[in-house]
Amino acid sequence: MVRRSTPNDWKPGLKDAAVEVLPLVQNTSHSFAPGWCTYASDFGDLPEVEFFCGGINTKLHTAAGLWRQGNLLHFGFEPAPAELNDNGRALLINAIVYISRFTEDRPIARTRSVFAGPVARARSSTISYLEHDDWH
């Protein structure tokens, strides 16, 4: 485990100056992009959804970087497999092995690709945004 300064986006929910994280890369001095993550509030109430872990991101500390729905695995960490250390490779391999047993399940959440052009904000995301005290 290594200690990192608490990301600014996490400070509304975490008061600690630093957080402990498990490095997934060999070169911990290199700054990687935060990767892709999602919130349980966006579709966590749907069937066959499991959230496993998060990571350093520019979202809230509750965002998940590793999750599944049906047989869809989301491994949202940015580094390429060749850049992962033993922990990162084990996490990726174990996630693939785990998801491989869901041969009959199918994801049911459908969202438009962010690469297909502008995407409307999800209703739950809009409500969460409007309820935040610090948004204005």
Rosetta silent file (secondary structure, phi, psi, omega in degrees, C-alpha in Angstrom):
SEQUENCE: MVRRSTPNDWKPGLKDAAVEVLPLVQNTSHSFAPGWCTYASDFGDLPEVEFFCGGINTKLHTAAGLWRQGNLLHFGFEPAPAELNDNGRALLINAIVYISRFTEDRPIARTRSVFAGPVARARSSTISYLEHDDWH
SCORE:     score description
SCORE:     0.000 S_00000001
   1 L     0.000  145.967  174.480    0.000    0.000    0.000 S_00000001
   2 E  -128.466  153.376  177.563    1.093    3.572   -0.659 S_00000001
   3 E   -97.238  133.528  177.456   -0.294    6.832    0.667 S_00000001
   4 E  -126.334  149.194  173.820   -1.471    9.428   -1.801 S_00000001
   5 E   -58.966  139.654  178.979   -2.894   12.873   -1.193 S_00000001
   6 L   -62.286  124.883  178.662   -6.676   12.723   -1.205 S_00000001
   7 L   -58.582  144.362 -178.662   -7.847   13.804   -4.681 S_00000001
   8 H   -54.674  -37.954 -178.200   -9.694   17.132   -4.656 S_00000001
   9 H   -68.549  -16.928 -179.898  -12.823   15.501   -6.079 S_00000001
  10 H   -91.594  -16.147 -171.748  -12.942   13.134   -3.084 S_00000001
  11 L   -61.251  -30.424  175.595  -12.638   15.824   -0.407 S_00000001
  12 L   -62.498  -28.912 -177.591  -16.397   16.442    0.004 S_00000001
  13 L  -102.686  -17.459 -179.335  -16.794   12.802    1.100 S_00000001
  14 L  -126.703  132.218 -178.157  -13.426   12.148    2.763 S_00000001
  15 L   -98.518   -9.568 -179.593  -11.823   14.365    5.367 S_00000001
  16 L   -71.017  144.221  179.386   -8.433   12.580    5.502 S_00000001
  17 L   -72.074  -22.729 -178.409   -5.489   14.403    3.931 S_00000001
  18 E  -142.716  157.737  177.097   -4.253   11.149    2.369 S_00000001
  19 E  -127.199  151.972  175.621   -5.620    7.762    1.311 S_00000001
  20 E   -95.550  131.332  179.323   -3.967    4.362    1.110 S_00000001
  21 E  -131.883  154.687  176.570   -4.112    2.691   -2.290 S_00000001
  22 L   -94.990  112.900 -179.378   -2.767   -0.523   -3.750 S_00000001
  23 L   -63.975  136.501  178.368   -0.557    0.369   -6.735 S_00000001
  24 L  -106.817   -1.310 -177.205   -1.472   -1.557   -9.895 S_00000001
  25 E  -119.246  157.424  178.468    1.473   -0.315  -11.982 S_00000001
  26 L   -72.029  -43.589 -175.889    5.196   -0.939  -11.958 S_00000001
  27 L   -97.860   90.944 -177.256    6.153    2.713  -12.299 S_00000001
  28 L   -76.651  -10.431  177.795    4.357    4.486   -9.455 S_00000001
  29 L   -84.418  -17.424  177.560    6.145    7.779  -10.155 S_00000001
  30 L   -75.288  140.550  178.924    4.502    8.037  -13.606 S_00000001
  31 L   -95.373  113.947  179.263    1.221    9.932  -13.673 S_00000001
  32 L   -95.730  154.260  172.358   -1.497    7.922  -15.415 S_00000001
  33 L   -63.036  153.842 -174.876   -4.854    9.192  -16.583 S_00000001
  34 L   -70.618  -14.590  179.333   -7.564    8.292  -14.068 S_00000001
  35 L    85.055 -168.381 -175.838   -9.374    5.772  -16.282 S_00000001
  36 L  -110.731  138.755  178.374  -13.116    5.095  -16.537 S_00000001
  37 L  -145.814  170.983  178.898  -15.462    4.574  -13.627 S_00000001
  38 E  -145.009  167.145 -179.947  -19.154    4.608  -12.819 S_00000001
  39 L  -105.706  143.652  174.753  -21.447    5.124   -9.851 S_00000001
  40 H   -61.333  -30.352 -178.565  -23.649    2.547   -8.202 S_00000001
  41 H   -67.136  -21.095 -179.759  -26.377    5.214   -8.168 S_00000001
  42 H   -73.332  -37.819  177.426  -26.470    5.195  -11.987 S_00000001
  43 H  -158.252   23.771 -179.381  -27.599    1.567  -12.282 S_00000001
  44 L   -66.722  -16.748  179.771  -26.689   -0.236   -9.090 S_00000001
  45 L   -89.219    1.707  177.407  -30.316   -1.172   -8.485 S_00000001
  46 L   -80.513  156.467  179.964  -30.457   -3.258  -11.666 S_00000001
  47 L   -71.124  156.874  175.658  -30.154   -7.044  -11.443 S_00000001
  48 L    59.492   38.952  176.043  -26.854   -8.843  -11.928 S_00000001
  49 E  -117.319  130.804  174.454  -24.685   -5.828  -11.062 S_00000001
  50 E  -131.942  132.426  174.961  -21.632   -6.108   -8.817 S_00000001
  51 E  -106.794  126.661 -174.119  -19.215   -3.323   -7.944 S_00000001
  52 E  -102.133  -51.489 -178.503  -15.783   -4.584   -6.862 S_00000001
  53 E  -160.812  162.099  176.320  -13.400   -1.690   -6.378 S_00000001
  54 L  -108.794 -156.102  178.950  -12.567    1.856   -7.263 S_00000001
  55 L  -176.818  176.542  177.764   -9.320    3.671   -7.754 S_00000001
  56 L   -61.429  126.213 -178.009   -7.891    7.155   -7.959 S_00000001
  57 L  -150.328  175.988  178.368  -10.235    9.075  -10.252 S_00000001
  58 L  -100.491   17.822  175.201  -11.642   12.535  -10.938 S_00000001
  59 L  -106.786 -161.325  176.454  -15.091   11.491   -9.726 S_00000001
  60 L   -76.453  163.097 -178.751  -16.247   10.839   -6.169 S_00000001
  61 L   -67.222  -12.797 -179.814  -14.478    8.301   -3.952 S_00000001
  62 L   -90.629    0.250 -179.736  -17.483    5.973   -4.327 S_00000001
  63 L   -72.113  142.822 -177.918  -17.018    5.499   -8.086 S_00000001
  64 E  -101.551  132.030  175.894  -16.193    1.960   -9.213 S_00000001
  65 L   -97.572  -17.278  179.768  -13.380    1.180  -11.636 S_00000001
  66 E  -132.790  116.734 -179.014  -14.041   -2.564  -11.649 S_00000001
  67 E  -156.951  170.064  177.447  -17.601   -3.867  -11.880 S_00000001
  68 E  -140.952  152.488  165.930  -19.804   -6.236  -13.832 S_00000001
  69 E  -138.474  123.130 -174.902  -23.324   -6.478  -15.113 S_00000001
  70 L    58.393 -127.730  178.507  -24.357   -9.821  -16.527 S_00000001
  71 L  -100.542   16.187  177.921  -21.369  -11.027  -18.556 S_00000001
  72 E   -92.862  121.754  177.523  -20.047   -7.501  -19.148 S_00000001
  73 E  -105.296  130.279  174.455  -16.823   -6.763  -17.277 S_00000001
  74 E  -111.232  109.945  174.579  -15.706   -3.169  -16.825 S_00000001
  75 E  -111.463   92.205 -168.555  -11.995   -2.900  -16.005 S_00000001
  76 L   -89.163    9.307 -178.735  -11.648    0.860  -16.116 S_00000001
  77 L   -74.844  138.152 -170.080   -8.032    1.289  -15.087 S_00000001
  78 L   -72.107  -39.548 -174.657   -6.039    3.279  -17.648 S_00000001
  79 L   -62.084  147.542  175.502   -2.636    1.530  -17.824 S_00000001
  80 L   -69.552  154.274  179.426   -2.067   -1.123  -20.461 S_00000001
  81 H   -52.267  -34.779  179.891   -1.631   -4.707  -19.209 S_00000001
  82 H   -66.844  -21.698 -179.908    2.110   -4.503  -19.937 S_00000001
  83 H   -90.548   -7.264 -178.580    2.380   -1.575  -17.503 S_00000001
  84 E   -76.085  147.138  173.821    0.651   -3.412  -14.648 S_00000001
  85 L   -87.333 -172.021 -178.861    2.623   -4.813  -11.732 S_00000001
  86 H   -58.350  -40.883  178.748    1.934   -8.222  -10.166 S_00000001
  87 H   -64.110  -44.611 -179.958   -1.059   -6.838   -8.238 S_00000001
  88 H   -64.612  -43.203  177.740   -2.538   -5.201  -11.321 S_00000001
  89 H   -64.697  -40.994  178.589   -2.075   -8.298  -13.478 S_00000001
  90 H   -63.580  -40.803  178.173   -3.595  -10.500  -10.765 S_00000001
  91 H   -62.268  -46.037  179.568   -6.587   -8.167  -10.486 S_00000001
  92 H   -63.576  -48.953 -178.504   -7.119   -8.213  -14.259 S_00000001
  93 H   -63.486  -45.208  178.905   -6.690  -11.990  -14.589 S_00000001
  94 H   -63.631  -36.557  177.579   -8.917  -12.743  -11.593 S_00000001
  95 H   -65.143  -40.812  178.683  -11.590  -10.389  -12.959 S_00000001
  96 H   -66.249  -44.784  178.003  -11.500  -12.181  -16.342 S_00000001
  97 H   -60.615  -43.879 -179.036  -11.665  -15.602  -14.693 S_00000001
  98 H   -62.611  -47.071 -176.352  -14.572  -14.435  -12.513 S_00000001
  99 H   -68.983  -24.378 -177.409  -16.587  -12.944  -15.397 S_00000001
 100 L   -65.610  -18.132  179.899  -16.047  -16.060  -17.540 S_00000001
 101 L   -82.902   -8.465 -178.865  -18.468  -18.027  -15.383 S_00000001
 102 L   -94.577   58.075 -174.547  -21.409  -15.746  -16.288 S_00000001
 103 L   -72.669  -25.892 -177.194  -21.993  -17.385  -19.672 S_00000001
 104 L   -97.411  -14.284 -177.245  -25.788  -17.176  -19.558 S_00000001
 105 L   -84.509  147.295  177.637  -26.147  -13.658  -18.115 S_00000001
 106 L  -128.764  143.713  174.972  -26.483  -10.614  -20.323 S_00000001
 107 L   -68.321  143.263  178.749  -26.088   -6.943  -19.439 S_00000001
 108 L  -114.729  -13.767  177.104  -29.386   -5.068  -19.546 S_00000001
 109 L   -76.317  128.841  177.420  -28.242   -1.497  -18.982 S_00000001
 110 L  -120.690  126.702  176.808  -27.928    0.292  -22.273 S_00000001
 111 L  -131.657  147.845  178.965  -26.203    3.586  -22.585 S_00000001
 112 L   -72.842  140.760 -179.827  -25.213    5.487  -25.634 S_00000001
 113 L   -63.732  136.203  176.687  -21.491    5.523  -26.344 S_00000001
 114 H   -67.870  -14.677  179.613  -19.760    8.753  -25.340 S_00000001
 115 H   -86.490   -6.589 -177.760  -17.852    8.412  -28.603 S_00000001
 116 H   -90.241    4.642 -179.344  -21.076    8.675  -30.647 S_00000001
 117 L   119.839 -170.526 -178.371  -21.525   12.382  -29.909 S_00000001
 118 L   -58.094  139.684 -178.886  -23.201   14.394  -27.173 S_00000001
 119 L  -121.810  134.918  177.194  -24.951   12.273  -24.575 S_00000001
 120 L   -68.523  143.253  177.910  -27.761   13.453  -22.345 S_00000001
 121 L   -67.026  137.628  178.138  -26.979   13.361  -18.635 S_00000001
 122 L   -61.723  146.426 -178.256  -28.627   10.423  -16.845 S_00000001
 123 H   -57.530  -44.474 -179.506  -31.652   11.387  -14.763 S_00000001
 124 H   -66.021  -34.406  178.203  -30.081   10.060  -11.548 S_00000001
 125 H   -67.203  -39.874  178.796  -26.870   11.924  -12.327 S_00000001
 126 H   -64.687  -43.657  179.230  -28.774   15.187  -12.818 S_00000001
 127 H   -61.921  -45.534  178.805  -30.606   14.753   -9.517 S_00000001
 128 H   -61.028  -41.924 -179.986  -27.324   14.039   -7.728 S_00000001
 129 H   -62.156  -44.336 -178.097  -25.717   17.086   -9.364 S_00000001
 130 H   -71.465  -26.697 -179.586  -28.565   19.367   -8.313 S_00000001
 131 H   -81.121  -15.649  179.289  -28.571   18.048   -4.751 S_00000001
 132 L   -68.212  134.786 -179.884  -24.881   18.848   -4.183 S_00000001
 133 L   -71.395  -28.346 -172.714  -24.430   21.921   -2.030 S_00000001
 134 L   -97.660   17.282 -176.229  -21.209   22.962   -3.768 S_00000001
 135 L   -80.472  -20.760 -177.965  -22.373   22.891   -7.401 S_00000001
 136 L  -105.798    0.000    0.000  -23.123   26.597   -7.718 S_00000001
